[in-house]
Amino acid sequence: MPAMNKSKDYGGDLIKTKRGAKTPMKTLGRLLRYTFMRNKFATICVIIFVCIASVANVTAASRVSVITTELIDHQMNADMDLIMSNIIMMCCIYAAGAISSFAYNLIMMYIAQGTLRKMRDDMFATMQTLPLQYFDTHTHGDLMSLYTNDVDTMRQLLTQTIPQLISSVLTLLAVLAFMLTYSITLLLVACVVLVGIVFATKIIGGRSAKYYLANQKALGALNGYVEEMTEGQKVIKVFCHEPKAREGFKEVNDKLNEAGSKANAYAFLMGPVNNNLGYLQYVLVALVGVIIIVFSGEAGLLSIYCSVMEADATNRLALMAGMLVSYLMYTRQFNMPVQQVSQQFSAIIMALAGAERIFEMIDTTPEDEGGDITLTHGEMAEGVWAWKKPNGDGTFEYIPLKGDIRFNDVVFGYTPEKVILKHISLYAKPGQKIAFVGATGAGKTTITNLINRFYDIQSGAITYDGINIRDIKKSDLRRSLGIVLQDTHLFTGTVMDNIRYGRLDATDEECVNAAKLANADSFITHLPEGYQTMIKGDGANLSQGQRQLLAIARAMVSQCPVLILDEATSSIDTRTEKLIEQGMDKLMEGRTVFVIAHRLSTVRNSQAIMVLEQGEIIERGNHEQLIAQKGKYYQLYTGAFELE
């Protein structure tokens, strides 16, 4: 596997995406389509309820002018029936608005939760299609941050911010219509200050957006570092690495602190600035309104509205004063949507930063599935594995799967500038056991990774039963290979479930037989619940050797024609290894087997042993032939029992 020394870049780099560069507006547009296009009916209901709520809040304010005018005009002789009827009407309008507000918020909650569920499904489905190179360049913590921190920003955006945005826009339009009807002059005064609010929001919000994006990336990097340090606690303590670990955490944490502090500083600045500009707007509108009432008379304030109500107005001054009170309420409502949006700006920026990271992951180019040749079992003949090759005319050619694997002048590097394998040529005949030995980093595991097409070669060719593996569908190629990896991984579930992971349709009896062949049955039966014992935390309640025995049993139950054993017995003591040799021999019988091992007892009975050094095969032959050559293998054999 390639080294992951990225000079403390725990966030990693994206390898390739299907879409071009993103902007905040493009990301927002895509998020809105992602959310509302699959919930069209619910979205229509939300818009209807938001319209009702917005219009209700604006319409109710018009009743205040009637009440104010009546009180000023008639004072102690005011028509209480008229006042009470308007108060009741206001209550009904506000009640309708409150019910509508509750309804659209409830619907948005269901839309949001459905969207987040769909988003997580898409993320996980995409993750299953990504090549190993993606996981080599992204830490587990950074990937987990996508599912937790970034998705959580979506929740706040969808359940709170977007409904607030829709409501604010509609409220602004409704208020604008009423204000335009009452007085164009005062509307212009309000708009002048509103331009200042928008301008301030753009400047402050733009700077806040940059730091919120950096904050999300730094948060992912912090999670990656914590995850790495948590997994390596034993190593940290053994080598007294605690001070260095703290220094590393401080460095990553300081970057998060710096980005978060700057982002929040600009976000929190936006509220006070816009609030004070709103107060200034309120004062200016009130001042200009009074001046118009005093000096302009009937030709000034509320001239359009008053001309409509002229027949009912007995006291123009009282009417104009009542209208000014309503207008000032509209002024606050006119400014409030912009302030509400500015207050939600930090949530918008964080959500867009999170959405951009999520969409980048979803847009990452999936792993190429390879060719159109598939694997069949029993289709050509009962119990026979075969490659199914389409002829292009609707017919198929069946090629028996024998396990003949050949490398022809293969050159490979994890990065183009650093070649790992240099002109590798080898062949494994059906039923042969091929072993790879050599120093750590010589390229042994890399060869097996290429057989699986975890990575693609730069030049040369790898054939499987005479077929270039590029022409075989990757999932079918890997289905023909049983693997015991150097790093054993167990999943949460029962012991039986973990053995069955090798072949999901395996029966309980087949799983038990596989465990017996791997000599795992003896320790499994001594577990609290035997094969139904739950495994958690990657097998934390098992020893390393027991975990590896289960991995071997998993490979045995797969019944694959080709086996790859990458240090399959590295965590098993020599006594246990001898006990399972007979079962391993039965497992390997009639199968092509690639073995990577340091122990001579594992490789000495191989038909061919490849000695690798710095990505090249320097010696090849069986055990006796290599000993007779007295070369590198002879030095390793006579120098130590463990090949290093």
C-alpha positions as CSV (number, residue, x, y, z in Angstrom):
1,M,0.0,0.0,0.0
2,P,1.3,3.5,-0.7
3,A,2.5,5.6,2.2
4,M,0.2,8.4,3.4
5,N,2.7,11.0,4.4
6,K,1.0,14.1,3.3
7,S,2.9,16.5,5.7
8,K,0.0,16.6,8.1
9,D,-2.7,17.0,5.4
10,Y,-5.2,14.8,7.3
11,G,-8.0,16.0,5.0
12,G,-6.5,14.4,1.9
13,D,-7.0,15.4,-1.7
14,L,-9.8,14.5,-4.1
15,I,-8.6,12.4,-7.0
16,K,-11.1,13.3,-9.7
17,T,-14.6,14.6,-9.9
18,K,-17.2,14.3,-12.6
19,R,-18.2,18.0,-12.4
20,G,-16.2,21.2,-12.8
21,A,-15.4,23.9,-10.3
22,K,-18.2,24.8,-7.9
23,T,-19.4,28.2,-6.8
24,P,-21.6,28.9,-3.7
25,M,-24.6,29.8,-5.9
26,K,-24.2,26.6,-8.0
27,T,-23.9,24.6,-4.9
28,L,-27.0,26.2,-3.4
29,G,-28.9,25.7,-6.6
30,R,-27.9,22.0,-6.8
31,L,-28.9,21.6,-3.1
32,L,-32.3,23.1,-3.7
33,R,-32.9,20.9,-6.7
34,Y,-31.6,17.9,-4.7
35,T,-34.1,18.8,-1.9
36,F,-37.3,20.0,-3.6
37,M,-37.4,18.2,-7.0
38,R,-38.0,14.8,-5.3
39,N,-40.7,16.4,-3.0
40,K,-42.7,18.5,-5.5
41,F,-46.1,18.1,-3.8
42,A,-44.7,18.9,-0.3
43,T,-42.8,21.8,-1.8
44,I,-46.0,23.3,-3.2
45,C,-47.7,22.9,0.1
46,V,-44.8,24.7,1.8
47,I,-44.9,27.6,-0.6
48,I,-48.7,27.9,-0.1
49,F,-48.4,27.9,3.7
50,V,-45.5,30.3,3.6
51,C,-47.5,32.7,1.4
52,I,-50.4,32.6,3.8
53,A,-48.1,33.2,6.8
54,S,-46.3,36.1,5.1
55,V,-49.4,37.8,3.8
56,A,-51.1,37.3,7.2
57,N,-48.3,39.0,9.1
58,V,-48.3,42.0,6.7
59,T,-52.1,42.3,6.4
60,A,-52.6,42.3,10.1
61,A,-50.4,45.5,10.4
62,S,-52.9,47.4,8.2
63,R,-55.5,47.0,11.0
64,V,-53.3,49.0,13.3
65,S,-53.8,52.1,11.1
66,V,-57.6,51.9,11.4
67,I,-57.4,51.5,15.2
68,T,-54.9,54.3,15.6
69,T,-56.9,56.7,13.3
70,E,-60.0,56.0,15.3
71,L,-58.3,56.7,18.6
72,I,-56.7,59.9,17.5
73,D,-59.7,61.1,15.6
74,H,-62.4,60.5,18.2
75,Q,-60.3,60.0,21.3
76,M,-62.7,59.3,24.2
77,N,-65.7,58.9,21.8
78,A,-63.9,56.3,19.7
79,D,-66.1,53.5,18.2
80,M,-65.2,50.6,20.4
81,D,-67.1,48.2,18.2
82,L,-65.0,49.2,15.3
83,I,-61.8,48.9,17.4
84,M,-62.8,45.5,18.8
85,S,-63.8,44.1,15.4
86,N,-60.4,45.1,14.0
87,I,-58.6,43.6,17.0
88,I,-60.5,40.3,16.5
89,M,-59.7,40.5,12.8
90,M,-56.0,41.0,13.7
91,C,-56.1,38.0,16.0
92,C,-57.7,35.8,13.3
93,I,-55.2,36.9,10.8
94,Y,-52.2,36.3,13.1
95,A,-53.7,32.9,14.1
96,A,-54.0,31.9,10.4
97,G,-50.4,33.0,10.0
98,A,-49.2,31.0,13.1
99,I,-51.0,27.8,11.9
100,S,-49.5,28.2,8.4
101,S,-46.1,28.8,9.9
102,F,-46.4,25.6,12.0
103,A,-47.6,23.7,9.0
104,Y,-44.8,24.6,6.6
105,N,-42.1,24.1,9.3
106,L,-43.5,20.7,10.0
107,I,-43.5,19.8,6.3
108,M,-40.0,21.1,5.9
109,M,-38.8,18.9,8.8
110,Y,-40.0,15.8,6.9
111,I,-38.5,17.1,3.6
112,A,-35.2,17.8,5.4
113,Q,-35.0,14.4,7.1
114,G,-35.9,12.6,3.8
115,T,-33.2,14.7,2.0
116,L,-30.6,13.9,4.6
117,R,-31.5,10.2,4.4
118,K,-31.2,10.3,0.7
119,M,-27.9,12.2,0.9
120,R,-26.4,9.7,3.2
121,D,-27.6,6.8,1.0
122,D,-26.0,8.5,-2.0
123,M,-22.8,9.1,-0.2
124,F,-22.5,5.6,1.1
125,A,-23.5,4.1,-2.3
126,T,-20.8,6.3,-4.0
127,M,-18.3,5.3,-1.4
128,Q,-18.7,1.7,-2.3
129,T,-17.9,2.5,-6.0
130,L,-14.7,4.5,-5.3
131,P,-11.2,3.1,-6.0
132,L,-8.8,2.3,-3.2
133,Q,-6.8,5.4,-4.3
134,Y,-9.5,7.6,-2.9
135,F,-9.2,6.0,0.6
136,D,-5.4,6.2,0.4
137,T,-5.7,10.0,0.1
138,H,-8.5,10.5,2.7
139,T,-8.4,9.6,6.4
140,H,-11.2,7.7,8.0
141,G,-11.8,10.7,10.3
142,D,-12.2,13.1,7.3
143,L,-14.7,10.7,5.7
144,M,-16.6,10.3,8.9
145,S,-16.8,14.1,9.2
146,L,-18.8,14.2,5.9
147,Y,-21.4,11.9,7.4
148,T,-21.6,13.8,10.7
149,N,-20.5,17.4,10.7
150,D,-21.2,18.3,7.1
151,V,-24.6,16.5,7.0
152,D,-25.6,18.2,10.2
153,T,-25.0,21.6,8.6
154,M,-27.5,20.5,5.9
155,R,-30.1,19.7,8.7
156,Q,-30.0,23.2,10.1
157,L,-30.1,24.7,6.6
158,L,-33.1,22.7,5.5
159,T,-35.1,22.8,8.7
160,Q,-34.5,26.4,9.7
161,T,-32.7,28.5,7.2
162,I,-34.5,27.7,3.9
163,P,-38.0,28.1,5.4
164,Q,-36.8,31.4,6.8
165,L,-35.4,32.5,3.5
166,I,-38.7,31.6,1.7
167,S,-40.7,33.4,4.3
168,S,-38.4,36.4,4.2
169,V,-38.6,36.8,0.5
170,L,-42.4,36.6,0.4
171,T,-42.7,38.9,3.4
172,L,-40.4,41.4,1.7
173,L,-42.5,41.3,-1.5
174,A,-45.8,41.7,0.4
175,V,-44.5,44.6,2.5
176,L,-43.0,46.2,-0.5
177,A,-46.4,46.2,-2.2
178,F,-48.1,47.8,0.8
179,M,-45.4,50.4,1.2
180,L,-45.5,51.2,-2.5
181,T,-49.3,51.8,-2.1
182,Y,-48.9,54.1,0.9
183,S,-45.9,56.3,0.0
184,I,-43.3,56.1,-2.8
185,T,-41.2,58.8,-1.0
186,L,-40.9,56.9,2.2
187,L,-40.2,53.7,0.3
188,L,-37.2,55.4,-1.4
189,V,-35.9,56.4,2.0
190,A,-36.2,52.8,3.3
191,C,-34.6,51.4,0.1
192,V,-31.5,53.7,0.5
193,V,-30.8,52.2,3.9
194,L,-31.7,48.7,2.6
195,V,-29.0,49.1,-0.1
196,G,-26.5,49.8,2.7
197,I,-27.7,46.6,4.6
198,V,-27.3,44.5,1.4
199,F,-23.9,45.9,0.7
200,A,-22.7,45.3,4.3
201,T,-24.0,41.7,4.1
202,K,-22.2,41.1,0.9
203,I,-18.8,42.3,2.2
204,I,-19.0,40.7,5.6
205,G,-20.6,37.6,4.3
206,G,-18.1,37.1,1.6
207,R,-15.2,37.1,4.0
208,S,-17.1,34.9,6.4
209,A,-17.8,32.4,3.7
210,K,-14.1,31.9,2.9
211,Y,-13.3,31.1,6.6
212,Y,-16.3,28.9,7.0
213,L,-15.1,26.7,4.1
214,A,-11.7,26.6,5.7
215,N,-13.4,25.7,9.0
216,Q,-15.2,22.7,7.6
217,K,-11.9,21.4,6.0
218,A,-10.0,22.0,9.2
219,L,-12.7,20.2,11.2
220,G,-12.4,17.2,8.9
221,A,-8.6,17.3,9.3
222,L,-9.0,17.4,13.1
223,N,-11.3,14.4,13.0
224,G,-8.8,12.6,10.9
225,Y,-5.9,13.3,13.3
226,V,-8.0,12.3,16.3
227,E,-9.0,9.0,14.6
228,E,-5.4,8.2,13.7
229,M,-4.1,9.0,17.2
230,T,-6.9,7.0,18.8
231,E,-6.1,3.9,16.8
232,G,-2.4,4.3,17.6
233,Q,-2.7,4.8,21.3
234,K,-0.8,1.7,22.2
235,V,2.1,2.6,19.9
236,I,2.1,6.2,21.2
237,K,2.4,4.9,24.8
238,V,5.0,2.3,24.0
239,F,7.3,4.9,22.4
240,C,6.4,7.7,24.8
241,H,5.1,9.7,21.9
242,E,2.5,11.7,24.0
243,P,4.3,15.1,23.8
244,K,4.7,14.8,20.0
245,A,1.1,13.7,19.6
246,R,0.0,16.7,21.7
247,E,2.1,19.0,19.5
248,G,0.5,17.6,16.4
249,F,-3.0,18.0,17.8
250,K,-2.3,21.5,18.9
251,E,-1.1,22.4,15.3
252,V,-4.3,20.9,13.7
253,N,-6.5,22.3,16.5
254,D,-5.0,25.8,16.1
255,K,-5.8,25.8,12.4
256,L,-9.4,25.0,13.2
257,N,-9.5,27.6,15.9
258,E,-8.1,30.3,13.6
259,A,-10.6,29.5,10.8
260,G,-13.5,29.2,13.2
261,S,-12.7,32.4,15.1
262,K,-12.4,34.4,11.9
263,A,-15.6,32.9,10.4
264,N,-17.6,33.5,13.6
265,A,-16.1,37.0,14.0
266,Y,-17.4,38.1,10.6
267,A,-20.7,36.3,11.1
268,F,-21.4,37.9,14.5
269,L,-20.4,41.3,13.2
270,M,-23.1,41.1,10.6
271,G,-26.0,41.1,13.1
272,P,-25.0,44.3,15.0
273,V,-24.2,46.1,11.8
274,N,-27.5,45.3,10.1
275,N,-29.5,45.9,13.3
276,N,-28.0,49.4,13.7
277,L,-28.7,50.2,10.0
278,G,-32.3,49.0,10.6
279,Y,-32.7,51.4,13.5
280,L,-31.3,54.2,11.3
281,Q,-33.8,53.3,8.7
282,Y,-36.7,53.4,11.2
283,V,-35.6,56.8,12.5
284,L,-35.2,58.3,9.0
285,V,-38.6,57.0,7.8
286,A,-40.3,58.4,10.9
287,L,-38.5,61.8,10.5
288,V,-39.3,62.1,6.8
289,G,-42.9,61.0,7.5
290,V,-43.4,63.7,10.1
291,I,-41.9,66.3,7.9
292,I,-44.2,65.3,5.1
293,I,-47.3,65.4,7.4
294,V,-46.4,68.8,8.8
295,F,-45.2,70.5,5.6
296,S,-46.8,68.8,2.7
297,G,-50.4,68.3,3.8
298,E,-52.7,66.4,1.6
299,A,-50.3,66.3,-1.3
300,G,-47.6,64.5,0.7
301,L,-47.8,61.4,2.8
302,L,-50.2,58.6,1.9
303,S,-51.7,60.6,-1.0
304,I,-52.6,57.5,-3.0
305,Y,-54.2,55.6,0.0
306,C,-55.9,58.7,1.3
307,S,-57.5,59.5,-2.1
308,V,-59.2,56.0,-1.9
309,M,-60.5,56.6,1.6
310,E,-61.3,60.3,1.2
311,A,-65.0,59.9,1.5
312,D,-64.6,58.3,5.0
313,A,-61.9,60.5,6.3
314,T,-63.1,63.4,8.5
315,N,-59.8,64.2,10.0
316,R,-56.9,64.1,7.5
317,L,-54.3,64.6,10.2
318,A,-55.5,61.7,12.3
319,L,-55.7,59.4,9.2
320,M,-52.2,60.3,8.1
321,A,-50.9,59.8,11.6
322,G,-52.5,56.4,11.7
323,M,-51.1,55.5,8.4
324,L,-47.6,56.6,9.5
325,V,-47.8,54.3,12.5
326,S,-48.7,51.4,10.1
327,Y,-45.9,52.5,7.7
328,L,-43.4,52.4,10.5
329,M,-44.5,48.8,11.3
330,Y,-44.0,48.0,7.6
331,T,-40.6,49.6,7.8
332,R,-39.6,47.1,10.5
333,Q,-41.1,44.3,8.5
334,F,-39.4,45.5,5.4
335,N,-36.0,45.5,7.1
336,M,-36.6,42.3,9.2
337,P,-36.3,39.8,6.3
338,V,-32.9,41.1,5.4
339,Q,-31.8,41.0,9.0
340,Q,-33.2,37.5,9.4
341,V,-31.3,36.4,6.3
342,S,-28.1,38.0,7.6
343,Q,-28.5,36.3,10.9
344,Q,-28.8,33.0,9.1
345,F,-25.9,33.8,6.9
346,S,-23.4,31.8,9.0
347,A,-25.6,28.8,8.8
348,I,-26.0,29.2,5.0
349,I,-22.2,29.5,4.5
350,M,-21.5,26.5,6.8
351,A,-24.1,24.4,5.0
352,L,-22.8,25.4,1.5
353,A,-19.3,24.5,2.6
354,G,-20.6,21.2,3.9
355,A,-22.7,20.6,0.8
356,E,-19.7,21.4,-1.5
357,R,-17.6,18.7,0.3
358,I,-20.5,16.2,0.2
359,F,-21.2,16.8,-3.5
360,E,-17.5,16.6,-4.3
361,M,-17.5,13.2,-2.7
362,I,-20.7,12.1,-4.6
363,D,-19.2,13.5,-7.8
364,T,-15.9,11.6,-7.5
365,T,-15.5,9.4,-10.5
366,P,-16.4,5.8,-9.5
367,E,-14.1,2.9,-10.1
368,D,-14.1,1.7,-13.6
369,E,-15.9,-1.7,-13.6
370,G,-13.7,-3.0,-16.4
371,G,-14.7,-5.1,-19.3
372,D,-17.8,-7.1,-20.2
373,I,-16.6,-10.6,-19.5
374,T,-18.3,-12.0,-16.4
375,L,-17.9,-15.0,-14.2
376,T,-20.4,-17.9,-14.1
377,H,-20.7,-21.0,-11.9
378,G,-22.5,-24.0,-13.3
379,E,-23.8,-22.2,-16.4
380,M,-21.3,-24.0,-18.8
381,A,-21.5,-27.2,-16.8
382,E,-22.7,-28.2,-13.4
383,G,-20.2,-27.1,-10.7
384,V,-17.8,-25.6,-13.2
385,W,-16.5,-22.0,-13.0
386,A,-16.2,-20.2,-16.4
387,W,-15.7,-16.8,-18.0
388,K,-18.7,-15.7,-20.0
389,K,-17.5,-13.7,-23.0
390,P,-20.1,-11.9,-25.2
391,N,-19.5,-12.4,-29.0
392,G,-21.4,-9.3,-30.0
393,D,-24.2,-11.1,-31.8
394,G,-26.1,-12.1,-28.7
395,T,-24.2,-15.3,-28.2
396,F,-21.6,-16.1,-25.6
397,E,-18.3,-18.0,-25.5
398,Y,-17.5,-19.9,-22.3
399,I,-13.9,-20.1,-21.2
400,P,-13.2,-22.5,-18.3
401,L,-11.7,-20.9,-15.3
402,K,-8.5,-22.7,-14.6
403,G,-6.5,-20.1,-12.6
404,D,-3.8,-19.5,-15.2
405,I,-2.4,-16.0,-14.2
406,R,0.4,-14.4,-16.1
407,F,2.3,-11.1,-15.7
408,N,3.9,-9.9,-19.0
409,D,6.5,-7.1,-18.5
410,V,4.4,-5.2,-16.0
411,V,5.4,-1.7,-14.8
412,F,3.5,-0.1,-12.0
413,G,3.8,2.9,-9.6
414,Y,1.2,4.3,-7.2
415,T,2.2,7.6,-8.7
416,P,3.6,8.0,-12.2
417,E,6.9,9.5,-11.0
418,K,7.7,6.7,-8.6
419,V,7.8,3.2,-10.1
420,I,7.3,0.3,-7.6
421,L,7.4,-2.7,-9.9
422,K,9.8,-2.8,-12.8
423,H,9.2,-5.1,-15.8
424,I,7.7,-8.0,-13.8
425,S,7.1,-11.2,-15.8
426,L,5.8,-14.4,-14.1
427,Y,3.2,-17.1,-14.6
428,A,1.1,-19.2,-12.3
429,K,-0.1,-22.4,-13.9
430,P,-3.5,-23.8,-12.8
431,G,-3.1,-25.5,-9.4
432,Q,0.3,-24.1,-8.7
433,K,1.4,-22.5,-5.4
434,I,3.5,-19.4,-6.0
435,A,5.3,-17.7,-3.2
436,F,6.7,-14.2,-3.0
437,V,9.5,-13.4,-0.5
438,G,11.7,-10.4,0.0
439,A,12.3,-7.4,2.2
440,T,9.5,-5.1,3.4
441,G,8.6,-2.7,0.5
442,A,10.0,-5.0,-2.2
443,G,6.5,-5.1,-3.9
444,K,5.0,-8.4,-2.8
445,T,1.6,-7.1,-1.7
446,T,1.6,-4.7,-4.7
447,I,1.6,-7.7,-7.0
448,T,-1.5,-9.2,-5.4
449,N,-3.2,-5.8,-5.5
450,L,-2.7,-5.7,-9.2
451,I,-4.2,-9.2,-9.7
452,N,-7.4,-7.8,-8.0
453,R,-7.2,-4.6,-10.1
454,F,-7.2,-2.5,-6.9
455,Y,-4.8,-0.4,-9.0
456,D,-4.2,-0.4,-12.8
457,I,-0.7,-0.9,-14.3
458,Q,1.2,1.7,-16.3
459,S,2.4,-0.7,-19.0
460,G,2.5,-4.4,-19.8
461,A,-0.4,-6.9,-19.3
462,I,-1.9,-9.2,-16.8
463,T,-3.9,-12.2,-18.2
464,Y,-6.2,-14.6,-16.4
465,D,-6.8,-17.8,-18.4
466,G,-5.6,-16.0,-21.5
467,I,-7.9,-13.0,-20.9
468,N,-6.6,-9.5,-20.2
469,I,-8.0,-8.7,-16.8
470,R,-8.9,-5.2,-18.1
471,D,-11.6,-7.0,-20.2
472,I,-13.1,-8.7,-17.1
473,K,-15.7,-7.0,-15.0
474,K,-14.0,-6.1,-11.7
475,S,-16.6,-7.5,-9.4
476,D,-16.5,-10.8,-11.2
477,L,-12.7,-10.8,-11.2
478,R,-12.6,-10.3,-7.5
479,R,-15.3,-12.9,-7.0
480,S,-13.0,-15.5,-8.4
481,L,-10.3,-14.6,-5.8
482,G,-10.3,-15.7,-2.2
483,I,-8.1,-13.4,-0.1
484,V,-6.7,-13.4,3.4
485,L,-5.2,-10.0,3.8
486,Q,-2.3,-8.9,6.0
487,D,-4.6,-6.6,8.0
488,T,-7.5,-8.7,9.3
489,H,-10.8,-6.8,9.6
490,L,-13.9,-8.2,11.3
491,F,-17.3,-6.6,11.1
492,T,-19.9,-6.0,13.8
493,G,-22.0,-9.2,13.9
494,T,-21.8,-12.8,15.0
495,V,-18.8,-15.1,14.4
496,M,-21.0,-17.0,11.9
497,D,-21.8,-13.7,10.0
498,N,-18.1,-12.9,9.7
499,I,-17.2,-16.3,8.3
500,R,-20.2,-16.1,5.9
501,Y,-18.9,-12.8,4.7
502,G,-16.7,-14.9,2.3
503,R,-19.9,-16.2,0.6
504,L,-23.2,-14.8,1.6
505,D,-25.2,-17.8,0.4
506,A,-23.1,-20.3,2.5
507,T,-25.0,-22.5,4.9
508,D,-24.3,-22.7,8.6
509,E,-22.9,-26.2,8.0
510,E,-20.5,-24.9,5.3
511,C,-19.3,-22.1,7.6
512,V,-18.7,-24.6,10.5
513,N,-16.7,-26.9,8.1
514,A,-14.6,-24.0,6.9
515,A,-13.9,-23.0,10.6
516,K,-12.8,-26.6,11.3
517,L,-10.5,-26.6,8.3
518,A,-8.9,-23.4,9.5
519,N,-8.7,-24.9,13.0
520,A,-10.9,-22.1,14.3
521,D,-13.7,-24.3,15.5
522,S,-11.9,-25.2,18.8
523,F,-11.7,-21.6,20.1
524,I,-15.1,-20.6,18.6
525,T,-16.9,-23.4,20.6
526,H,-15.3,-22.0,23.8
527,L,-16.7,-18.5,23.2
528,P,-19.7,-17.5,25.4
529,E,-22.3,-18.1,22.6
530,G,-20.2,-20.1,20.2
531,Y,-20.8,-19.2,16.6
532,Q,-23.5,-16.7,17.7
533,T,-21.0,-14.7,19.8
534,M,-21.2,-11.0,18.8
535,I,-18.1,-9.4,17.5
536,K,-17.7,-5.7,18.1
537,G,-14.9,-3.1,17.6
538,D,-13.2,-5.1,14.8
539,G,-12.9,-8.1,17.0
540,A,-11.6,-6.4,20.1
541,N,-12.7,-9.4,22.2
542,L,-10.5,-11.8,20.2
543,S,-6.8,-12.2,20.0
544,Q,-5.0,-11.3,16.8
545,G,-4.4,-14.9,16.1
546,Q,-8.1,-15.8,16.5
547,R,-9.1,-12.9,14.2
548,Q,-6.7,-14.2,11.6
549,L,-8.1,-17.7,11.9
550,L,-11.6,-16.3,11.2
551,A,-10.2,-14.5,8.2
552,I,-8.8,-17.8,6.9
553,A,-12.1,-19.6,7.5
554,R,-13.8,-16.7,5.6
555,A,-11.5,-17.4,2.6
556,M,-12.2,-21.1,2.8
557,V,-15.9,-20.8,2.7
558,S,-15.7,-18.6,-0.4
559,Q,-14.7,-21.7,-2.5
560,C,-12.9,-19.4,-5.0
561,P,-10.7,-21.0,-7.7
562,V,-7.8,-18.7,-6.9
563,L,-6.4,-17.8,-3.4
564,I,-4.2,-15.0,-2.3
565,L,-2.7,-15.4,1.2
566,D,-1.0,-12.2,2.2
567,E,0.8,-13.0,5.5
568,A,-2.2,-15.3,6.3
569,T,-0.4,-16.9,9.2
570,S,1.7,-14.0,10.5
571,S,-0.3,-13.7,13.7
572,I,-0.5,-17.5,14.4
573,D,2.0,-19.3,16.5
574,T,4.1,-22.1,15.0
575,R,2.1,-24.8,16.8
576,T,-1.2,-23.5,15.5
577,E,0.3,-23.1,12.1
578,K,1.2,-26.8,12.0
579,L,-2.3,-27.8,13.1
580,I,-3.9,-25.9,10.2
581,E,-1.4,-26.9,7.5
582,Q,-3.4,-30.0,6.7
583,G,-6.6,-27.9,6.3
584,M,-4.7,-25.3,4.3
585,D,-3.4,-28.1,2.0
586,K,-7.0,-29.2,1.4
587,L,-8.1,-25.6,0.8
588,M,-5.3,-25.1,-1.8
589,E,-5.8,-28.4,-3.5
590,G,-6.6,-27.9,-7.2
591,R,-6.4,-24.1,-6.8
592,T,-3.9,-21.5,-7.9
593,V,-2.4,-19.9,-4.8
594,F,-0.3,-16.8,-4.3
595,V,1.4,-16.7,-1.0
596,I,3.2,-13.8,0.7
597,A,5.0,-14.9,3.8
598,H,8.1,-14.4,5.9
599,R,8.1,-17.9,7.4
600,L,9.9,-20.5,5.4
601,S,7.6,-23.2,6.6
602,T,4.8,-21.4,4.6
603,V,6.7,-21.0,1.3
604,R,9.2,-23.9,1.1
605,N,6.6,-26.3,-0.4
606,S,5.6,-23.9,-3.2
607,Q,6.2,-24.9,-6.8
608,A,7.8,-21.6,-7.5
609,I,9.3,-19.0,-5.2
610,M,9.9,-15.4,-6.4
611,V,12.5,-13.4,-4.6
612,L,11.8,-9.7,-5.0
613,E,14.1,-6.7,-4.3
614,Q,13.2,-3.1,-5.0
615,G,10.4,-4.0,-7.3
616,E,12.3,-6.6,-9.4
617,I,12.3,-10.4,-9.4
618,I,16.0,-11.2,-8.8
619,E,15.6,-15.0,-8.3
620,R,12.9,-17.6,-9.1
621,G,12.6,-21.4,-8.6
622,N,11.5,-23.9,-6.0
623,H,13.1,-24.2,-2.6
624,E,15.8,-26.7,-3.5
625,Q,16.8,-24.8,-6.7
626,L,17.1,-21.5,-4.9
627,I,19.2,-23.0,-2.1
628,A,21.5,-24.6,-4.7
629,Q,22.0,-21.2,-6.4
630,K,23.3,-19.8,-3.1
631,G,22.0,-16.3,-3.9
632,K,19.7,-13.9,-2.0
633,Y,17.2,-16.6,-1.0
634,Y,20.1,-18.8,0.4
635,Q,21.3,-15.8,2.4
636,L,17.8,-15.2,3.8
637,Y,17.4,-18.9,4.6
638,T,20.7,-19.4,6.3
639,G,20.7,-16.0,8.0
640,A,17.4,-16.3,9.9
641,F,14.3,-18.4,10.2
642,E,12.1,-15.4,9.6
643,L,12.6,-13.9,6.2
644,E,13.0,-10.1,6.4
